[in-house]
Structures are given as structure tokens and as C-alpha cells.
């Protein structure tokens, strides 16, 4: 049973050629929320047929928006968010198609929300992102140490309301906050959507709260392991298109919020340095990816958005 019955909760799930993990996620989240909005971004063939069959056989809590083309992650999220708010949902949960919530994730986040003393400043709750083995997969970044962001992995018994930003998948947001702050940035298309939203929250005084007891299994995409002598490390590879949107949107976010949140500038400087070194010495297809980065930086400085093919 949920921690509360007075709050209507809608999950918004954007799909694009989902695999079987998506259906596992649906089984996990179905009993935790009141409504599920599945927004498909132009899947075709057997995947589209599976989604249509799911829609025709699903219970009343399932709602479908089947786009004929890929509108981008942010625009698809906004389609679901608008429908859910119009239907009266008080809370919005954003999920990626391959994220699997623990059976009590919503319970744990609602308990944190109801026990939080400064409810007027509650902007967003985020779970503890985990690998399939239960170990933390994504670090949290706290502002409690001042000028430099504190990187750490959240413990299961921890609640932290000093987070600098929250990841999109697993974000649990009051509808009233979305209506005040605004929805996701459509023109970002993909990447840095969650950073932008987080900083808009914080700019208005809202806090981002991490709840370690709320587990979410989440994958960061394909990873590789590199061995150099006795040293080994795991890294992720992005194609040219993602390199473009990452650098275009990070430049836009830095321009808009860098002076307001200077510790983010330090964080980004380190992130960019590591990414450039990784691309220069480890990854392939360097020319195309470096070109995408340069174009992304230029377009970011020019304030451009939307989709661009590489």
C-alpha cells in the first residue's frame, strides 16, 4: 500500500525502440502509481505493434501517445506531463525506458516528501541510482561544501536536500512546481535537460532531495573497460550526434547559470577535460566526434536548439 492515497501520481515514460527491460519496468511501477503515460517517439515495425497491442490490452491506468517521428526526449516528456497534469495528477515521475524502480521506490520518496519540514521549498526528489547488482551506479553531487561540489555515492539510509542537480530518470516532481518553474526545454531535444530544469528549480529557491532508500536500477548505456598497465577503468562512449547535443546544451546551461552557480563551472571544466582526453586517446571516430563538439559549442554560443544530423 502506498504511503499516501491523497496524491495522484503519474509516471511518464518515453520510449524509442524499447527492449524487454521496458516491460519489466512496467511490471515494477504499475502498482506504485495511479497512472502511466507511455510516450513513444516514433518506434516502428514489431516494436510499434507491441506497443499498440499493449495499449489495447492494458488496464485503465495505462495511457499512450504514439508519435510518428522522434520529437526528442524533452518534447515527449512534456506531452506526457501536460496530459497528466490536465488529468489532475499531483506528482509526476519521469522514467527512462530501461530504468527499473524498486518495489517500494515511490513509498520511500513519498515518506521523504511528507516528513520534509520545508515543504514550500521541495522542488524535486531523486532516487539512488543503482546497477542491477544493487551497487550505486551514478554519484550524487552536494553543495554542502561550498564552492566545490562534493561527489559521493548515496547510502541507503541517507536523505540529502543539498543536491546540486538531479538526473531525469527517477525524478519525482510536484505538479505545482512544474507549473511554476515550467516544463522541460523542448529545444534541448536530448542531454542536459535535467541540468537545466534543476538549475531553474534552484534559482527559485527550491531544493533537490536525494533519498537513498528509494532504489532505481539504471543503465548509462554501453560501457567499456580499458587496461593500462596495472590500472583499469570503465568508460562510456557517445556517438557524434550525442557529442553535439551534449556540448551544445552544456554551453547553453553554462551561459545561463554559470555565474549563479559557480561550482557548476568547476564541475563542467573537469568533465570537459576528462571527456576530451578520453576522446583523444581512447575512442575511435575522432574526427567526426571532434567536429560534432566544435559545431555543438558554436551552436550553443548562438543559442540554437533542436535536432541536427551527423
C-alpha positions in Angstrom: 0.0 0.0 0.0 1.3 3.5 -0.8 2.4 5.9 1.8 -0.4 8.2 0.8 -3.7 8.0 -1.1 -4.5 11.6 -1.3 -1.9 12.3 -4.0 -2.5 11.2 -7.6 0.8 10.1 -9.1 1.5 9.7 -12.8 4.6 8.1 -14.4 5.8 9.5 -17.7 7.9 7.0 -19.7 9.4 8.0 -23.1 10.2 5.1 -25.4 12.2 4.7 -28.5 12.6 1.1 -29.7 12.5 -0.3 -26.1 13.7 -3.8 -25.3 12.3 -6.4 -22.9 13.7 -4.4 -19.9 10.9 -1.8 -20.6 8.2 -4.4 -19.9 10.0 -5.4 -16.7 9.9 -1.8 -15.7 6.2 -1.6 -16.3 5.5 -4.5 -14.1 7.5 -2.9 -11.3 6.0 0.6 -11.5 2.3 -0.3 -12.2 1.4 -1.0 -8.6 3.2 2.1 -7.3 1.5 4.9 -9.3 -2.1 5.8 -10.3 -1.5 6.4 -14.0 1.2 5.6 -16.5 1.7 7.7 -19.7 3.8 6.0 -22.3 5.0 8.4 -25.0 6.7 6.6 -27.9 9.0 8.7 -30.1 8.5 7.1 -33.5 9.2 3.4 -33.0 8.1 1.3 -35.9 7.8 -2.3 -37.0 7.4 -5.0 -34.4 8.1 -2.6 -31.6 5.2 -0.3 -32.7 2.9 -3.3 -32.9 3.9 -4.5 -29.4 3.1 -1.0 -28.0 -0.2 -0.9 -29.8 -1.1 -4.3 -28.5 -0.1 -3.3 -25.0 -2.4 -0.2 -25.4 -5.4 -2.2 -26.5 -5.0 -4.8 -23.7 -3.8 -2.6 -20.9 -5.8 -1.6 -17.8 -7.3 1.9 -17.3 -4.1 3.3 -15.7 -2.2 3.0 -19.0 -2.3 5.9 -21.4 -0.5 6.0 -24.8 0.8 8.8 -27.0 2.3 7.3 -30.2 4.3 9.9 -32.2 5.0 9.3 -35.8 8.5 10.7 -35.5 11.2 11.3 -32.9 10.3 14.6 -31.3 13.2 14.5 -28.8 13.2 13.4 -25.2 12.1 16.8 -23.7 9.2 17.3 -26.1 7.9 13.8 -25.5 8.3 14.2 -21.7 6.3 17.4 -21.9 3.5 15.7 -23.9 3.0 13.2 -21.0 3.4 15.8 -18.3 0.8 18.1 -19.8 -1.7 15.2 -20.1 -1.0 14.0 -16.6 -1.5 17.5 -15.1 -4.6 18.1 -17.1 -6.0 14.8 -15.6 -5.3 16.1 -12.1 -2.1 14.3 -11.1 -0.4 16.0 -8.1 3.0 14.3 -8.6 5.0 13.5 -11.8 7.5 10.7 -12.0 9.9 10.7 -15.0 11.4 7.4 -16.1 13.7 6.2 -18.9 12.5 3.1 -20.7 15.3 0.9 -19.2 15.1 2.1 -15.6 13.6 -0.4 -13.1 12.2 1.0 -9.8 12.4 -1.0 -6.6 9.0 -2.2 -5.5 9.0 0.4 -2.7 10.6 3.4 -4.5 7.5 5.6 -4.6 6.7 4.7 -0.9 10.2 5.8 0.2 10.0 9.1 -1.8 6.5 9.9 -0.5 7.6 9.3 3.1 10.6 11.7 2.5 8.2 14.3 1.0 5.7 14.1 3.8 8.3 14.3 6.5 10.3 17.1 4.9 10.0 20.2 7.1 10.4 22.9 4.4 7.7 21.7 2.1 7.4 25.0 0.4 10.9 24.5 -0.9 10.6 20.9 -2.0 11.3 21.0 -5.8 12.3 17.5 -6.7 13.0 14.1 -5.2 15.5 11.8 -6.7 16.2 8.1 -6.0 19.5 6.2 -5.5 20.6 5.1 -9.0 21.9 1.5 -8.9 23.4 -1.2 -11.0 21.5 -4.4 -11.4 23.5 -5.8 -8.5 22.3 -3.1 -6.2 25.6 -1.2 -6.0 25.3 2.6 -6.8 25.8 3.4 -10.4 25.7 7.2 -10.5 27.2 9.5 -7.9 25.4 12.4 -6.3 26.8 15.9 -6.1 26.1 18.0 -3.0 26.5 21.8 -2.5 27.1 21.4 1.3 30.9 22.0 0.9 30.5 25.4 -0.7 32.5 26.4 -3.8 33.4 22.8 -4.9 30.7 20.2 -5.5 31.1 17.2 -3.2 30.9 13.9 -5.2 29.7 10.8 -3.3 27.6 7.7 -3.6 24.4 8.0 -1.6 23.9 5.4 1.2 20.6 3.6 1.5 19.8 5.3 4.8 20.6 8.8 3.6 18.4 11.8 2.8 20.2 14.8 1.3 18.5 18.1 0.4 21.7 19.8 -0.8 21.9 18.2 -4.2 23.2 20.4 -7.0 21.1 18.7 -9.7 19.1 15.6 -10.2 19.0 13.0 -13.1 15.9 12.9 -15.2 15.1 9.2 -14.8 13.5 8.8 -11.4 12.8 12.5 -10.9 9.7 12.9 -8.7 8.3 16.4 -9.0 5.1 18.0 -7.6 2.9 19.2 -10.4 2.5 22.6 -8.8 6.3 23.1 -9.1 6.3 22.1 -12.8 3.5 24.7 -13.4 5.6 27.4 -11.7 9.0 26.6 -12.9 8.0 25.4 -16.4 8.3 22.1 -18.2 11.4 20.6 -19.9 13.2 22.6 -22.6 11.9 21.2 -25.9 14.7 22.8 -27.9 17.4 20.9 -26.0 16.0 17.7 -27.6 18.2 15.4 -25.5 21.0 15.9 -23.0 21.3 18.5 -20.2 17.5 18.7 -19.9 17.8 17.6 -16.3 20.6 20.1 -15.5 18.6 23.0 -17.0 15.5 22.0 -15.0 17.5 21.5 -11.8 19.0 25.0 -12.0 15.7 26.6 -12.8 14.4 24.9 -9.6 17.3 26.1 -7.5 17.2 29.6 -9.0 13.7 30.0 -7.5 14.8 28.6 -4.1 13.6 25.1 -4.5 15.7 22.1 -3.2 16.6 18.8 -4.8 16.3 15.9 -2.3 18.1 12.6 -2.7 16.5 9.6 -1.0 18.9 6.7 -0.6 16.2 4.2 0.4 14.4 4.7 -2.9 16.3 2.5 -5.4 16.2 2.7 -9.1 18.2 0.3 -11.4 19.5 2.5 -14.2 21.9 1.9 -17.0 24.1 4.6 -18.5 24.4 2.9 -21.9 27.2 0.8 -23.3 30.4 0.8 -21.3 33.9 -0.4 -22.0 36.8 -1.3 -19.8 40.4 -0.1 -20.6 43.6 -1.6 -19.1 46.8 0.5 -19.0 49.4 -1.5 -17.2 48.1 -2.4 -13.7 45.4 0.3 -13.9 41.9 -0.3 -15.4 38.9 1.9 -15.7 35.4 1.8 -17.2 34.2 4.5 -19.6 31.2 5.3 -21.7 31.2 6.2 -25.4 28.9 8.7 -27.1 28.4 8.9 -30.9 28.9 12.1 -32.8 25.2 13.2 -32.5 25.2 12.9 -28.7 28.6 14.7 -28.5 26.9 17.5 -30.4 23.9 17.8 -28.2 25.9 17.4 -25.0 28.3 20.2 -25.9 25.7 22.5 -27.4 23.4 22.2 -24.4 26.1 22.3 -21.8 27.3 25.6 -23.3 23.8 26.9 -23.1 23.4 25.8 -19.5 26.8 27.3 -18.6 26.0 30.6 -20.2 22.6 30.8 -18.4 23.5 29.5 -14.9 27.3 29.5 -14.6 27.6 32.8 -12.8 24.7 31.9 -10.5 26.2 28.5 -9.6 30.0 28.8 -10.0 30.7 25.4 -8.5 29.0 24.0 -11.6 31.6 25.8 -13.7 34.4 23.9 -11.9 32.4 20.6 -12.3 32.0 21.2 -16.0 35.6 22.2 -16.6 36.7 18.9 -15.1 34.1 16.9 -17.0 35.1 18.5 -20.3 38.8 17.9 -19.7 38.2 14.2 -19.0 36.0 13.8 -22.0 38.5 15.5 -24.4 41.3 13.3 -23.1 39.2 10.2 -23.4 38.2 11.0 -27.0 41.8 11.9 -27.9 43.5 8.8 -26.6 40.9 6.0 -26.3 37.8 6.4 -28.6 37.6 5.9 -32.3 36.0 8.1 -35.0 37.8 11.0 -33.5 37.5 13.4 -36.5 33.7 13.2 -36.7 33.3 13.5 -32.9 35.6 16.4 -32.6 33.8 18.1 -35.4 30.5 17.5 -33.6 31.9 19.0 -30.5 33.1 22.2 -32.3 29.7 22.6 -34.1 27.9 22.0 -30.8 29.9 24.7 -29.0 29.3 27.2 -31.8 25.5 26.4 -31.8 25.4 26.6 -28.0 27.0 30.1 -28.1 24.5 31.0 -30.8 21.6 29.7 -28.6 20.5 27.1 -31.2 18.5 24.0 -30.4 16.6 21.1 -31.9 17.8 18.1 -33.9 20.9 18.1 -36.1 22.1 15.1 -38.1 25.7 14.0 -38.1 
